[in-house]
Amino acid sequence: MTVHDGAGRTADWLRRLETKVPPPLVALVIVAGMWFVARLTPVVSMPDLLRLQVAGVLAAVGAAFAVAGSRAFRKAGTTVNPLKPERASRLVDEGVFQISRNPMYLGLLLGLLALAVYLAAPVVLVGPIAFAGYIQRFQIRPEERALEAKFGAEYVDYKRRVRRWL
């Protein structure tokens, strides 16, 4: 194990975690943690109907982003596997990819936010924040490096036009 100086370089052991854990598995682990923590902490009092409606809208929008992203990849004939970004055969920048460079991750994040609203325990908002941080560091940034290496200026231009999340 090599650890670099404090100049902001990533330690080798952190780099080894990049693109190793499927994002849906990360989300499931966080769901379990959120569910457990919600049972042990205070909840916010809010009308059940409002809580369910807000959670339902967030979940539906999240599912729409995730499904649209997955369909766009399949239609383009490129890999949907987040663990092998170097296998991308085409840069997809149409449809939902004009709104977000990462609609499937955004969908998972919105699903976690929906769960946080449903559970009504403010402390569980740490779950979606942790998911976003983990995915950005260990999934999105390595994917961006791979896509920039593969597609060059075309991908750099796409990054300028479309935000990472929303």
C-alpha positions in Angstrom: 0.0 0.0 0.0 1.4 3.4 -1.0 0.2 6.5 0.6 1.0 9.8 -1.2 1.9 13.1 0.4 -0.7 15.6 1.5 -0.7 17.4 -1.8 -4.2 16.1 -2.6 -3.2 12.9 -4.4 -5.4 9.8 -3.9 -4.0 6.9 -1.9 -3.6 3.8 -4.0 -6.0 1.9 -1.7 -8.7 4.4 -2.4 -8.2 4.1 -6.2 -8.6 0.3 -5.9 -12.2 0.9 -4.8 -13.1 2.7 -7.9 -15.8 1.1 -10.0 -15.7 -2.1 -7.8 -19.1 -2.0 -6.1 -22.3 -1.9 -8.2 -24.2 1.4 -7.4 -27.5 -0.5 -6.8 -25.7 -2.5 -4.1 -24.4 0.7 -2.5 -27.9 2.0 -2.5 -29.3 -1.2 -0.9 -26.7 -1.0 1.9 -27.7 2.6 2.5 -31.4 1.7 2.5 -30.7 -0.9 5.2 -28.8 1.6 7.2 -31.5 4.3 6.8 -34.2 1.8 7.8 -32.3 0.7 10.9 -31.4 4.3 12.0 -35.0 5.5 11.5 -36.2 3.0 14.0 -33.8 4.4 16.7 -34.2 8.1 16.1 -37.0 10.7 16.5 -39.4 11.3 13.5 -41.0 14.4 12.2 -44.7 14.6 12.7 -46.4 15.2 9.3 -49.6 14.0 7.8 -49.3 10.5 6.4 -50.9 11.5 3.1 -48.5 14.3 2.5 -45.5 12.2 3.4 -46.7 9.4 1.1 -47.4 11.8 -1.8 -44.0 13.5 -1.6 -42.2 10.1 -1.3 -44.2 8.7 -4.2 -43.4 11.6 -6.5 -39.7 11.4 -5.6 -39.7 7.7 -6.2 -41.6 8.0 -9.5 -39.3 10.7 -10.8 -36.3 8.7 -9.7 -37.6 5.5 -11.4 -38.3 7.5 -14.6 -34.7 8.8 -14.7 -33.2 5.4 -14.1 -35.4 3.6 -16.6 -34.9 6.3 -19.3 -31.1 6.2 -18.8 -31.0 2.4 -19.0 -33.2 2.3 -22.1 -31.1 5.0 -23.9 -27.9 2.9 -23.3 -29.6 -0.3 -24.6 -31.0 1.5 -27.6 -27.5 2.9 -28.4 -26.0 -0.6 -28.0 -23.5 0.5 -25.3 -22.8 -1.1 -22.0 -25.0 -0.5 -19.0 -22.4 -2.1 -16.7 -21.1 0.6 -14.3 -18.2 -1.5 -13.3 -16.6 -1.4 -16.8 -16.9 2.2 -18.1 -14.1 1.6 -20.6 -16.4 -0.8 -22.5 -18.6 2.1 -23.6 -19.0 1.9 -27.3 -20.9 5.1 -27.8 -21.3 8.4 -26.1 -25.0 8.8 -25.3 -26.0 12.4 -25.1 -29.7 12.2 -26.2 -32.9 12.0 -24.3 -32.5 12.0 -20.6 -28.8 12.4 -21.0 -29.5 16.0 -22.1 -30.7 16.7 -18.6 -28.2 14.7 -16.5 -24.9 12.9 -17.3 -25.9 10.3 -14.7 -29.6 9.7 -14.8 -29.4 6.2 -13.4 -27.4 7.4 -10.3 -29.8 10.3 -10.0 -32.7 7.9 -10.0 -31.1 5.9 -7.2 -30.5 9.1 -5.3 -34.1 10.3 -5.7 -35.2 6.8 -4.5 -33.1 7.3 -1.3 -34.6 10.7 -0.8 -38.1 9.2 -1.2 -37.3 6.7 1.5 -36.0 9.5 3.8 -39.3 11.3 3.4 -41.3 8.2 3.9 -39.3 7.3 7.1 -39.7 11.0 8.3 -36.5 10.7 10.4 -34.3 13.7 9.6 -31.1 11.9 10.5 -31.6 9.4 7.6 -30.9 12.2 5.2 -27.3 11.3 5.8 -28.0 8.2 3.6 -28.7 10.1 0.3 -25.8 12.5 1.1 -23.4 9.5 1.7 -24.7 7.8 -1.5 -24.0 11.0 -3.6 -20.5 11.4 -2.1 -19.6 7.7 -2.6 -20.9 7.5 -6.1 -19.3 10.7 -7.2 -15.9 9.7 -5.8 -15.8 6.0 -6.6 -18.1 5.7 -9.7 -18.7 9.0 -11.5 -15.1 10.4 -11.5 -13.5 7.1 -12.7 -16.2 6.9 -15.4 -15.5 10.4 -16.5 -11.8 9.7 -16.8 -12.6 6.5 -18.9 -15.0 8.3 -21.1 -12.7 11.3 -21.7 -9.9 8.9 -22.6 -12.2 7.1 -25.0 -14.2 9.9 -26.6 -11.8 12.9 -26.1 -13.1 16.4 -27.1 -16.6 15.1 -27.8 -17.0 14.0 -24.1 -15.3 17.2 -22.8 -17.9 19.2 -24.8 -20.7 17.1 -23.4 -19.5 17.7 -19.9 -19.6 21.5 -20.6 -23.2 21.2 -21.8 -24.8 18.9 -19.2 -24.5 18.8 -15.5 -23.3 15.7 -13.6 -26.5 15.3 -11.6 -29.1 17.9 -12.6 
